[in-house]
Amino acid sequence: MTLLLISLFGSTATLAQDKTGEIDKIFDWAKQETPGCVCAVSQNGKVVVNRAYGSADLEREVSLNPKTIFDIGSVRKQFISAAVLLLVEEKSLSLTEDIHKYFPELPGYGKKITIDHLLTHTSGLRDWTGMLPLANGKPDALTLILRQRGLNFAPGEEWSYSNSGYVLLTEIVARTTGIPFAEFARKRLFDPLGMKSTTYVTNMTDVVKNRALGYEKQKDGWKLDMYLGNDRGGGAILSTAGDLIIWNEALTNGRLGAFVSEKLQEPSKLNNGRKLGYSRGLFLETYRGVKEVSHSGGAAGYHSWLGRYPERGLSIAVLCNSDAMGATALAHRIADVFLPSTDMQLATDGLPPVFTGDALAELNSNAGLFMNEKTGETLRLVVDRGRFRIAGGPGLVSVTPGTFRRFGAFVQFMSQDEFELHFLSPDQYDLITMEGQKYRYKRVQPFTPSPADLQALAGRYTSDELGAFFDIFSGKEGFMGRANDAPGPGFSFNAINKDTYQLGGVTVRFLRDKAGKVVALDYSNPVVRNIRFTRISNLTSRR
């Protein structure tokens, strides 16, 4: 295992040495023969840890070191935001101006979408990453975004994480300044701050010295896992843990100027005035009751986290080159080492209780799959080791009998709400958001479609927005689908009701005309809502 410590400064040296062993234990899973991580920590402006664990290149047995460069994934969003805000401060851009000024080719939607909507993930634009796997011919991200004739929601009404907005923002910077975004970022951000190992790369096949390769863990070993083509949405930021700490300190000390520093860390708002736990490229949360300003990133095998605890003078960067361990969880374990013991008490005080006996039996009766009676969206409630939670999402803690509120965990399917569930019976509940919006959910009852039901749905469906088509048919594995004549048997859908079917996070809802004939389907996943596919022909069955 490679352990490299590059700097212990001044009066912090003793403190850092005391913590080094504890940090090493967090990464003891990373060996010379496995991918790993680099972590850097600063306290009160002084770097106290910058260490590397594991391998950067398994084929050539090259170790990770503190100068190793990683693809930082969506941690880049704060840099894109800063670039836009510099231009806003100079009056070259305005947060409130309509983005159609820069993209006249973008459909009108009948709604104004502003630059600030893009920065705050409140635009309603569908996330291109949720559409690309289905798009025929694999168009570049910008082309795919500009094809979309529908929004997930009206701008400013909700929050939903959308990479599409940040693709458009880099293009807006380039079209406004007349220079590529990569050059603007270097001249206005990286060079002035001394981030010598940080670049914005548009061609990921370029040779980059000291870059770690990305990996995916498989049963029989490791497989290379890197985004190299047009699936990067116009480019990526490559950086080191040490450079990211420099960036954090720049935010702490306002080196980007008062306006940019403030706007980067100002809670965004919905149209109704409610503040969100997101600013412009940064999440504003708490950890163990302490204010946390952070963002995570994922890009194929690369996983990253960069965050600060301003009230404690603590800054942490974790960059990993595999999916073996989550960078966010590792960063929080590092935070546990450095945060005061008084903060750590909150680690146990704030957890939801573990239910047993009759209380557990009642929770089990409330678990199951529920559907929003208005939108058709589904939500699965589960009991996990004695605790109530949303499957794949946050925990739920009891407030009063029959009422639960969100506890912890990032909620991607709604507007970062501290929502509540009010059970009316084991078979239905109201989900009430912090905006006061109420959504009625009813339990999905078991449904087995008849052969006639399936035959009525079978056919080919096409989408001009994606340049794609679906074949829906009955096969050996039941009700099946295949996109764009892909090889293999296709994928099998589970029936929710007569016209709604699911596969993992994907939902397809079949639409009928007044005569009851199926004429289209709407495709949705957690970041894309209701892409319309029109039925163009019937199918019987396929083998």
Backbone torsions as a table, in degrees:
resi	resn	phi	psi	omega
1	MET	NA	134.5	-179.1
2	THR	-89.8	125.2	177.2
3	LEU	-127.3	110.9	-177.2
4	LEU	-125.2	124.9	177.7
5	LEU	-115.0	119.1	-173.3
6	ILE	-101.6	-23.2	-176.6
7	SER	-154.6	129.2	172.8
8	LEU	-131.8	107.9	-168.4
9	PHE	-99.9	139.0	166.0
10	GLY	46.5	-133.0	-173.7
11	SER	-71.4	-10.0	-179.7
12	THR	-86.4	-5.5	-173.2
13	ALA	-59.5	-45.8	-178.3
14	THR	-63.4	-43.7	179.5
15	LEU	-59.8	-46.8	-179.2
16	ALA	-62.5	-42.7	179.6
17	GLN	-61.2	-37.9	179.1
18	ASP	-64.1	-30.7	-176.5
19	LYS	-91.8	-15.6	-172.0
20	THR	-58.9	-44.8	-179.8
21	GLY	-60.6	-38.1	179.4
22	GLU	-68.9	-37.2	177.0
23	ILE	-66.9	-41.6	179.6
24	ASP	-57.7	-38.7	-179.0
25	LYS	-64.8	-33.4	-179.8
26	ILE	-63.0	-31.7	-176.2
27	PHE	-109.1	21.5	-175.9
28	ASP	-71.0	-7.6	175.8
29	TRP	-77.4	-20.6	-177.1
30	ALA	-86.3	120.5	-178.1
31	LYS	-116.6	173.9	177.6
32	GLN	-60.2	-31.8	-177.4
33	GLU	-93.2	12.1	177.8
34	THR	-130.4	157.7	167.6
35	PRO	-62.1	172.6	-178.3
36	GLY	-160.6	-140.5	-174.6
37	CYS	-149.4	159.8	166.5
38	VAL	-119.6	136.0	177.6
39	CYS	-128.3	145.2	175.2
40	ALA	-134.0	142.9	-178.5
41	VAL	-136.9	136.2	171.1
42	SER	-125.8	147.1	174.9
43	GLN	-126.1	125.2	179.0
44	ASN	51.3	39.9	174.9
45	GLY	86.9	-1.8	-179.4
46	LYS	-111.7	129.4	176.4
47	VAL	-70.1	122.2	-178.4
48	VAL	-112.1	-18.3	177.1
49	VAL	-146.1	135.8	170.2
50	ASN	-151.3	95.0	-169.0
51	ARG	-129.9	154.7	-178.5
52	ALA	-126.8	145.1	-176.4
53	TYR	-141.0	125.7	175.2
54	GLY	97.0	-165.3	-170.0
55	SER	-111.0	142.2	175.2
56	ALA	-89.4	-25.8	-175.9
57	ASP	-148.6	105.6	-174.9
58	LEU	-70.3	-32.9	-178.4
59	GLU	-67.7	-40.4	-175.2
60	ARG	-101.5	2.8	177.5
61	GLU	56.0	48.0	177.5
62	VAL	-96.9	124.9	-177.8
63	SER	-78.4	148.9	167.2
64	LEU	-66.1	149.0	174.0
65	ASN	-145.4	168.5	-175.5
66	PRO	-60.3	-14.7	178.6
67	LYS	-98.7	4.6	179.4
68	THR	-65.4	140.3	-177.0
69	ILE	-101.8	136.0	-178.3
70	PHE	-125.5	154.8	165.6
71	ASP	-76.4	119.4	-172.2
72	ILE	-92.1	4.2	175.8
73	GLY	58.7	-137.2	-173.7
74	SER	-76.9	-1.4	169.2
75	VAL	-58.4	-23.0	-179.6
76	ARG	-62.9	-20.7	-173.3
77	LYS	-59.4	-34.7	179.2
78	GLN	-67.6	-29.1	176.8
79	PHE	-72.4	-41.4	176.4
80	ILE	-62.5	-42.7	177.3
81	SER	-60.2	-43.7	-179.7
82	ALA	-61.9	-40.5	178.6
83	ALA	-61.6	-44.7	178.7
84	VAL	-63.2	-43.7	-177.3
85	LEU	-66.7	-31.7	174.2
86	LEU	-60.7	-41.1	179.2
87	LEU	-73.0	-31.1	174.8
88	VAL	-65.7	-43.7	179.5
89	GLU	-61.8	-33.5	180.0
90	GLU	-85.0	1.7	178.5
91	LYS	72.5	12.6	174.9
92	SER	-77.8	-25.7	176.5
93	LEU	-132.1	164.4	174.4
94	SER	-132.8	137.9	179.1
95	LEU	-62.0	-26.8	-173.5
96	THR	-97.9	-0.2	-176.6
97	GLU	-80.0	152.9	-177.2
98	ASP	-74.2	130.9	-177.6
99	ILE	-70.2	-12.8	176.7
100	HIS	-65.5	-18.0	173.9
101	LYS	-59.8	-34.4	-177.6
102	TYR	-98.9	-19.5	-179.4
103	PHE	-132.1	72.9	178.7
104	PRO	-62.7	-19.6	179.7
105	GLU	-79.1	-11.5	179.1
106	LEU	-72.7	133.4	178.2
107	PRO	-53.6	154.4	-174.5
108	GLY	-75.6	-35.0	-179.8
109	TYR	64.3	-11.5	-175.8
110	GLY	74.6	9.2	-178.0
111	LYS	-134.5	146.2	175.2
112	LYS	-83.0	126.2	173.7
113	ILE	-110.5	122.6	-176.6
114	THR	-99.2	166.5	174.6
115	ILE	-59.4	-37.9	179.8
116	ASP	-67.3	-32.3	174.3
117	HIS	-59.8	-40.2	178.5
118	LEU	-65.4	-44.1	-177.9
119	LEU	-63.2	-32.8	-171.2
120	THR	-105.1	8.0	-179.7
121	HIS	60.5	34.1	178.3
122	THR	-117.2	18.1	-175.9
123	SER	-76.6	-27.0	-172.4
124	GLY	85.0	-4.2	178.0
125	LEU	-64.2	135.3	177.4
126	ARG	-64.1	142.6	179.7
127	ASP	-75.5	120.4	-176.1
128	TRP	-61.9	-27.6	-179.1
129	THR	-67.9	-24.2	176.6
130	GLY	-84.1	-6.9	179.9
131	MET	-108.1	-31.2	-172.0
132	LEU	-57.0	-41.3	-178.7
133	PRO	-59.9	-23.6	-178.1
134	LEU	-95.7	-18.6	-173.7
135	ALA	-72.1	130.6	-179.3
136	ASN	-75.2	136.4	178.1
137	GLY	81.5	-0.8	178.7
138	LYS	47.5	66.0	177.9
139	PRO	-66.3	160.2	176.2
140	ASP	-68.9	161.4	-172.4
141	ALA	-59.4	-44.2	-177.1
142	LEU	-62.3	-44.4	178.6
143	THR	-60.2	-43.1	-179.4
144	LEU	-64.4	-41.4	179.1
145	ILE	-63.2	-44.4	-175.7
146	LEU	-70.8	-14.3	176.5
147	ARG	-78.3	-20.8	-167.5
148	GLN	-71.9	125.1	-178.2
149	ARG	-99.7	-0.1	179.2
150	GLY	-132.9	158.7	177.1
151	LEU	-112.4	158.8	172.9
152	ASN	-69.6	-33.2	-179.7
153	PHE	-164.8	167.5	178.7
154	ALA	-66.7	136.6	-177.4
155	PRO	-52.4	130.8	177.4
156	GLY	85.2	-6.4	-178.2
157	GLU	-84.4	-29.5	-177.5
158	GLU	-141.8	176.2	174.2
159	TRP	-121.9	131.0	173.9
160	SER	-153.0	123.9	-176.1
161	TYR	-56.4	122.9	-176.2
162	SER	-138.4	111.0	175.2
163	ASN	-65.1	-20.8	-178.7
164	SER	-59.2	-42.0	-179.0
165	GLY	-58.7	-36.8	-177.0
166	TYR	-80.3	-24.0	169.7
167	VAL	-64.4	-44.8	179.4
168	LEU	-65.6	-36.1	-178.5
169	LEU	-64.6	-41.4	178.2
170	THR	-64.2	-35.4	178.8
171	GLU	-70.5	-36.8	177.6
172	ILE	-62.6	-42.4	178.1
173	VAL	-60.7	-45.0	-178.8
174	ALA	-65.3	-42.9	-178.0
175	ARG	-70.7	-28.7	-179.7
176	THR	-77.7	-42.1	-174.0
177	THR	-90.6	-20.9	-177.3
178	GLY	79.9	9.3	177.0
179	ILE	-129.3	154.6	178.9
180	PRO	-59.2	149.6	179.8
181	PHE	-57.5	-38.4	-179.0
182	ALA	-57.5	-41.9	-179.9
183	GLU	-69.5	-41.1	178.9
184	PHE	-61.8	-45.5	-179.2
185	ALA	-62.1	-39.3	179.5
186	ARG	-65.5	-46.9	-175.0
187	LYS	-72.0	-36.3	-171.3
188	ARG	-101.7	-17.3	-177.3
189	LEU	-122.3	-62.9	-169.6
190	PHE	-68.3	-50.8	-178.3
191	ASP	-63.7	-47.7	-179.2
192	PRO	-60.5	-30.7	-177.6
193	LEU	-90.6	-5.6	-180.0
194	GLY	79.6	24.6	178.0
195	MET	-86.7	77.9	-169.0
196	LYS	-72.5	-18.4	-177.0
197	SER	-106.7	14.6	-175.6
198	THR	-111.1	131.4	179.2
199	THR	-142.0	152.5	169.5
200	TYR	-98.8	118.6	-171.9
201	VAL	-112.2	125.5	178.4
202	THR	-94.3	-25.9	178.2
203	ASN	-115.5	102.2	-174.2
204	MET	-71.9	-7.0	175.8
205	THR	-87.0	-3.3	174.5
206	ASP	-60.5	149.4	175.3
207	VAL	-74.4	125.2	178.9
208	VAL	-125.3	112.6	-177.9
209	LYS	-63.9	142.3	177.4
210	ASN	68.2	15.2	178.6
211	ARG	-78.1	134.5	172.2
212	ALA	-77.6	144.0	172.1
213	LEU	-83.0	150.1	179.2
214	GLY	-97.4	146.3	-174.1
215	TYR	-135.9	154.4	173.0
216	GLU	-119.1	135.2	179.9
217	LYS	-80.1	129.7	175.3
218	GLN	-126.3	169.6	-174.4
219	LYS	-57.6	-39.5	-174.8
220	ASP	-102.4	15.9	178.0
221	GLY	142.0	-144.5	-175.0
222	TRP	-119.7	146.9	177.8
223	LYS	-127.0	137.2	176.0
224	LEU	-57.9	137.2	-177.1
225	ASP	-145.5	95.4	-176.4
226	MET	-143.2	143.5	172.2
227	TYR	-84.8	121.6	-178.0
228	LEU	-124.0	-17.8	-173.7
229	GLY	-105.7	-142.9	-174.6
230	ASN	-80.0	6.2	179.8
231	ASP	-87.4	20.5	176.5
232	ARG	-104.8	0.4	177.2
233	GLY	64.8	41.1	173.7
234	GLY	97.0	-9.4	178.2
235	GLY	151.2	174.2	-178.4
236	ALA	-145.7	157.0	174.2
237	ILE	-100.5	128.0	174.5
238	LEU	-106.8	135.5	-174.7
239	SER	-158.1	177.4	175.6
240	THR	-114.4	161.8	177.1
241	ALA	-61.1	-39.0	-180.0
242	GLY	-64.3	-41.6	178.1
243	ASP	-64.4	-37.1	-179.9
244	LEU	-67.1	-32.0	174.4
245	ILE	-66.6	-38.0	175.2
246	ILE	-58.6	-43.0	178.5
247	TRP	-61.8	-45.6	178.8
248	ASN	-58.5	-42.9	179.6
249	GLU	-65.3	-34.2	177.3
250	ALA	-63.6	-38.8	176.4
251	LEU	-67.5	-41.4	179.6
252	THR	-62.0	-40.2	-174.7
253	ASN	-96.2	4.2	177.0
254	GLY	66.6	31.6	-176.2
255	ARG	-70.4	-15.8	176.4
256	LEU	-87.1	1.5	-177.8
257	GLY	98.4	156.1	-174.2
258	ALA	-62.4	-44.2	-175.8
259	PHE	-63.6	-52.4	-177.2
260	VAL	-63.8	-44.7	-179.1
261	SER	-61.0	-41.5	-179.4
262	GLU	-68.6	-47.7	-176.5
263	LYS	-67.0	-31.4	177.7
264	LEU	-63.8	-27.1	-172.9
265	GLN	-118.9	17.7	-179.7
266	GLU	-92.4	127.5	178.9
267	PRO	-57.3	133.9	176.5
268	SER	-79.3	166.0	-176.0
269	LYS	-131.1	150.0	170.4
270	LEU	-86.8	174.3	-177.8
271	ASN	-59.0	-29.8	-178.7
272	ASN	-83.9	3.1	176.3
273	GLY	94.2	-7.5	-177.6
274	ARG	-71.2	133.0	178.5
275	LYS	-79.6	144.0	-178.6
276	LEU	-107.8	166.1	176.7
277	GLY	-87.9	33.4	179.3
278	TYR	-143.0	141.6	179.0
279	SER	-105.5	-110.6	176.9
280	ARG	-131.9	86.3	-177.4
281	GLY	91.4	7.2	-179.9
282	LEU	-142.3	141.1	172.1
283	PHE	-88.3	138.9	178.8
284	LEU	-114.4	94.1	-176.2
285	GLU	-124.6	-171.5	170.6
286	THR	-126.6	149.6	174.2
287	TYR	-131.1	121.4	-176.2
288	ARG	55.5	34.1	178.9
289	GLY	80.9	1.2	-178.2
290	VAL	-105.1	137.3	179.4
291	LYS	-58.2	131.3	-179.8
292	GLU	-127.2	127.4	176.1
293	VAL	-115.9	114.8	-168.8
294	SER	-157.3	173.7	168.5
295	HIS	-157.7	141.2	175.3
296	SER	-102.3	169.4	178.8
297	GLY	-149.6	146.4	175.5
298	GLY	-141.7	130.6	178.4
299	ALA	-143.8	94.0	-174.6
300	ALA	55.1	-119.1	-177.5
301	GLY	-78.2	-10.8	-178.3
302	TYR	-85.5	136.3	176.7
303	HIS	-136.1	134.8	-172.3
304	SER	-142.3	159.1	174.7
305	TRP	-152.7	134.1	176.5
306	LEU	-134.5	125.9	-178.2
307	GLY	-156.1	164.5	179.7
308	ARG	-134.5	151.7	170.1
309	TYR	-119.6	83.4	-170.1
310	PRO	-57.0	-34.2	-178.2
311	GLU	-71.2	-16.8	-179.3
312	ARG	-112.7	2.3	179.8
313	GLY	64.1	28.2	-173.3
314	LEU	-113.0	135.6	179.7
315	SER	-134.9	135.7	-174.9
316	ILE	-137.3	136.6	171.8
317	ALA	-128.8	132.5	176.1
318	VAL	-131.3	124.3	178.9
319	LEU	-124.8	125.3	-177.4
320	CYS	-125.9	153.0	-178.4
321	ASN	-116.6	30.5	172.1
322	SER	-157.4	171.5	177.3
323	ASP	-95.2	15.4	-175.6
324	ALA	-64.1	-38.8	-179.7
325	MET	-139.7	142.3	179.6
326	GLY	-76.0	132.4	-178.7
327	ALA	-63.7	-35.0	-179.5
328	THR	-63.6	-47.4	179.7
329	ALA	-62.6	-39.4	177.9
330	LEU	-64.5	-41.5	179.4
331	ALA	-63.1	-39.4	179.4
332	HIS	-68.6	-32.4	175.0
333	ARG	-66.9	-36.4	175.0
334	ILE	-65.4	-43.0	178.4
335	ALA	-58.5	-38.3	179.1
336	ASP	-58.8	-33.8	-179.3
337	VAL	-69.7	-36.3	-171.4
338	PHE	-99.6	-23.9	-179.7
339	LEU	-71.8	147.2	-178.3
340	PRO	-59.4	154.1	-178.4
341	SER	-62.0	-27.9	177.6
342	THR	-64.0	-32.8	175.3
343	ASP	-71.6	-34.9	-176.5
344	MET	-66.3	-25.0	178.4
345	GLN	-59.3	-30.3	-180.0
346	LEU	-68.4	-14.2	-179.1
347	ALA	-63.8	-34.0	179.6
348	THR	-101.9	-29.1	-178.4
349	ASP	-65.2	-31.2	-170.9
350	GLY	-95.5	-2.9	-175.4
351	LEU	-74.1	144.0	174.0
352	PRO	-62.0	149.8	-179.0
353	PRO	-71.7	156.0	172.4
354	VAL	-91.0	124.8	-176.3
355	PHE	-90.5	147.4	176.7
356	THR	-139.8	170.6	172.5
357	GLY	60.1	-136.5	-177.1
358	ASP	-63.3	-36.5	179.7
359	ALA	-63.7	-39.1	178.3
360	LEU	-67.4	-39.5	178.5
361	ALA	-62.0	-37.9	178.3
362	GLU	-66.1	-40.7	177.4
363	LEU	-61.2	-43.0	-179.7
364	ASN	-60.8	-32.8	178.7
365	SER	-71.3	-23.2	178.7
366	ASN	-88.0	-12.5	-178.5
367	ALA	-75.3	157.7	177.2
368	GLY	140.4	-173.9	-179.1
369	LEU	-97.4	128.0	-178.3
370	PHE	-123.9	152.3	-178.7
371	MET	-124.5	135.7	173.5
372	ASN	-66.8	118.0	-172.9
373	GLU	-68.6	-16.9	179.9
374	LYS	-92.5	-46.6	-173.7
375	THR	-98.6	-18.1	-176.6
376	GLY	82.6	-1.3	178.6
377	GLU	-71.2	147.1	-177.2
378	THR	-111.7	156.3	178.8
379	LEU	-144.3	127.6	-179.6
380	ARG	-104.6	126.4	176.9
381	LEU	-103.1	134.0	-176.5
382	VAL	-133.7	158.5	169.7
383	VAL	-105.6	118.8	-173.6
384	ASP	-121.2	106.6	179.0
385	ARG	52.8	44.7	175.2
386	GLY	84.0	1.9	178.7
387	ARG	-118.0	149.4	-178.5
388	PHE	-92.8	136.7	-179.4
389	ARG	-158.6	168.2	169.9
390	ILE	-88.1	130.3	-178.0
391	ALA	-56.4	124.6	180.0
392	GLY	74.4	10.0	-175.7
393	GLY	-140.7	-149.3	-171.5
394	PRO	-77.6	163.6	172.0
395	GLY	-77.2	166.4	178.6
396	LEU	-128.0	126.2	-178.6
397	VAL	-113.0	140.2	-176.9
398	SER	-70.4	133.3	176.5
399	VAL	-103.2	-54.9	173.3
400	THR	-138.1	168.4	178.2
401	PRO	-53.9	123.1	178.7
402	GLY	83.9	0.1	-179.1
403	THR	-124.0	131.0	-179.4
404	PHE	-131.3	149.2	176.0
405	ARG	-122.3	159.5	178.0
406	ARG	-62.4	140.1	172.5
407	PHE	-130.4	115.2	172.4
408	GLY	61.9	-177.9	175.7
409	ALA	67.7	142.0	179.7
410	PHE	-70.5	133.8	-179.6
411	VAL	-110.9	104.7	-175.8
412	GLN	-88.2	-18.7	-173.0
413	PHE	-87.8	-1.2	177.9
414	MET	-149.6	-175.1	-165.9
415	SER	-80.5	47.5	179.8
416	GLN	56.8	34.6	-172.1
417	ASP	-80.8	143.2	162.6
418	GLU	-86.8	72.6	-170.5
419	PHE	-82.4	168.4	174.9
420	GLU	-127.6	148.1	171.9
421	LEU	-110.3	126.1	177.4
422	HIS	-112.8	106.3	-179.3
423	PHE	-76.5	124.5	175.5
424	LEU	-89.8	-27.7	175.3
425	SER	-166.1	171.5	176.5
426	PRO	-60.6	-15.5	-175.4
427	ASP	-105.1	-1.2	176.6
428	GLN	-158.0	150.3	177.4
429	TYR	-149.5	162.3	172.7
430	ASP	-104.7	129.3	171.9
431	LEU	-97.3	120.3	-176.4
432	ILE	-115.1	119.7	-179.5
433	THR	-83.8	169.3	178.2
434	MET	-69.5	-13.5	173.1
435	GLU	-80.3	-7.2	-177.2
436	GLY	90.5	2.1	178.5
437	GLN	-73.4	139.0	-178.4
438	LYS	-117.5	130.2	178.6
439	TYR	-124.2	125.9	178.7
440	ARG	-88.0	125.1	176.6
441	TYR	-113.5	135.0	178.1
442	LYS	-121.1	145.9	-178.0
443	ARG	-62.1	136.6	176.2
444	VAL	-78.9	119.4	-179.8
445	GLN	-85.0	148.6	179.2
446	PRO	-55.9	136.6	-179.0
447	PHE	-140.9	128.2	176.3
448	THR	-117.4	110.3	-177.6
449	PRO	-69.3	146.5	175.5
450	SER	-83.3	164.7	174.7
451	PRO	-55.5	-35.3	178.9
452	ALA	-67.5	-38.3	177.3
453	ASP	-59.7	-46.2	-177.8
454	LEU	-68.4	-38.7	-179.8
455	GLN	-62.7	-34.4	-179.6
456	ALA	-66.9	-21.1	-177.3
457	LEU	-97.9	-20.6	-173.4
458	ALA	-63.8	141.5	178.6
459	GLY	160.4	-179.4	173.9
460	ARG	-103.7	134.2	-177.6
461	TYR	-124.9	135.6	-176.5
462	THR	-123.7	151.6	177.3
463	SER	-130.5	118.2	175.7
464	ASP	-68.7	-31.1	-178.2
465	GLU	-63.3	-36.4	180.0
466	LEU	-100.8	-11.4	-173.1
467	GLY	60.9	38.1	-171.3
468	ALA	-131.9	166.0	174.3
469	PHE	-142.9	151.9	175.7
470	PHE	-113.2	137.8	163.7
471	ASP	-107.2	125.1	179.0
472	ILE	-113.3	128.0	-173.7
473	PHE	-158.2	166.4	173.7
474	SER	-91.9	130.1	-179.1
475	GLY	-133.2	-172.2	-178.6
476	LYS	-61.7	-30.6	-178.0
477	GLU	-93.4	10.5	179.3
478	GLY	107.9	-140.3	-178.7
479	PHE	-81.1	120.4	-167.0
480	MET	-121.7	159.7	174.0
481	GLY	-139.9	152.0	174.8
482	ARG	-145.2	134.6	-178.8
483	ALA	-105.0	129.6	170.0
484	ASN	56.4	37.8	178.7
485	ASP	55.5	34.6	179.2
486	ALA	-62.2	146.3	179.3
487	PRO	-67.6	162.2	178.6
488	GLY	99.4	176.7	-174.8
489	PRO	-75.1	-11.2	-175.0
490	GLY	96.1	-169.8	-178.5
491	PHE	-124.6	151.5	-173.9
492	SER	-102.5	132.7	178.9
493	PHE	-98.6	148.2	173.1
494	ASN	-100.1	135.7	-178.7
495	ALA	-77.8	130.5	172.9
496	ILE	-99.3	-46.5	170.6
497	ASN	-153.2	-168.2	-173.0
498	LYS	-54.9	-35.5	-174.5
499	ASP	-122.2	10.9	-178.5
500	THR	-127.7	130.1	-178.4
501	TYR	-136.5	150.8	-177.0
502	GLN	-132.9	152.6	169.6
503	LEU	-142.6	105.6	-175.5
504	GLY	59.6	-125.3	179.4
505	GLY	-88.4	2.7	-179.0
506	VAL	-93.0	134.8	175.7
507	THR	-125.3	133.9	172.0
508	VAL	-120.0	130.9	179.0
509	ARG	-119.1	123.2	-178.7
510	PHE	-85.8	138.9	-176.3
511	LEU	-112.6	142.1	-177.0
512	ARG	-120.4	154.5	174.0
513	ASP	-85.0	-175.7	-176.0
514	LYS	-63.0	-25.5	179.2
515	ALA	-84.5	-2.8	179.3
516	GLY	91.1	3.5	179.7
517	LYS	-82.2	136.7	178.9
518	VAL	-72.1	124.8	-175.7
519	VAL	-121.0	-13.0	-176.6
520	ALA	-165.8	171.2	169.5
521	LEU	-138.6	150.7	173.6
522	ASP	-107.0	129.1	-179.9
523	TYR	-103.6	132.3	178.1
524	SER	-139.5	149.9	166.6
525	ASN	-140.3	-177.8	-173.1
526	PRO	-58.4	-20.8	-178.9
527	VAL	-118.9	5.4	-179.4
528	VAL	-136.8	129.9	179.8
529	ARG	-118.4	129.1	163.2
530	ASN	54.1	58.0	168.2
531	ILE	-80.6	122.6	-173.7
532	ARG	-81.8	128.1	171.8
533	PHE	-114.9	123.5	-178.4
534	THR	-92.4	134.8	-180.0
535	ARG	-75.3	127.3	-178.3
536	ILE	-114.8	-15.7	179.2
537	SER	-161.1	164.1	176.9
538	ASN	-95.1	155.0	172.9
539	LEU	-132.8	153.7	177.0
540	THR	-98.3	-78.9	177.7
541	SER	-150.3	160.9	179.0
542	ARG	-135.6	156.0	179.1
543	ARG	-120.6	NA	NA
